[in-house]
Amino acid sequence: MTWHGPDGIQIDAITLDQRAVLKITQQINGRTYTLGYCRHPREVAVYVDLADLVEVIPFPQGHRLASRPS
């Protein structure tokens, strides 16, 4: 799972040393910097307001959105 926040913040759910963690990165001027690894969402709140995060949901390849009736 991936979430995006303001100012280039990205949060990814990953496995590190056999533990589930949230990896916090920030993209600045085209470069990606690792800000930290968190085990709990309250730790993520140090970096970004949780209410500002949006989840990235990838569409299956070849999937098309239904068109709206006119």
C-alpha positions in Angstrom: 0.0 0.0 0.0 1.1 3.5 -0.7 -0.1 6.9 0.4 0.8 10.3 -0.8 0.8 13.5 1.2 1.7 17.2 0.6 5.2 18.4 -0.2 6.3 15.2 -1.9 5.7 13.0 1.1 5.1 9.3 0.3 4.4 6.5 2.8 4.9 2.8 1.7 3.9 -0.3 3.7 7.0 -2.5 3.5 8.5 -5.5 5.3 11.9 -4.8 6.9 13.7 -7.5 8.9 10.5 -9.6 8.9 8.5 -6.7 10.4 5.8 -4.6 8.8 6.8 -1.0 8.8 5.8 2.3 7.1 8.6 3.9 5.1 8.4 7.7 4.9 10.1 9.4 2.0 10.1 12.9 0.6 10.8 14.0 -3.0 12.7 17.3 -3.2 14.0 18.7 -6.5 13.7 15.3 -8.2 15.5 13.4 -5.5 14.0 11.0 -3.0 15.1 11.2 0.7 14.2 8.6 3.3 12.9 10.4 6.4 12.2 7.4 8.6 10.6 4.0 9.3 7.6 3.8 11.5 5.8 0.9 13.2 2.7 2.7 14.1 0.6 5.4 12.3 1.0 7.8 15.3 4.7 7.9 14.5 3.9 8.9 10.9 2.1 11.9 12.3 5.5 13.4 13.2 6.1 13.8 9.5 2.7 14.6 8.0 -0.9 15.2 9.1 -2.6 11.8 8.6 -5.8 13.6 7.3 -3.8 14.9 4.4 -2.8 11.4 3.1 -4.5 9.8 0.1 -4.1 6.2 -0.8 -2.8 5.2 -4.2 -4.9 2.4 -5.7 -3.4 1.0 -9.0 -5.9 -0.1 -11.6 -5.4 -3.5 -13.1 -3.6 -3.4 -16.5 -6.1 -2.9 -19.3 -8.9 -1.7 -17.0 -11.0 1.2 -18.3 -13.2 3.5 -16.3 -16.8 3.3 -17.3 -18.0 6.3 -19.2 -20.8 8.4 -17.8 -24.0 8.6 -19.6 -24.6 12.0 -21.4 
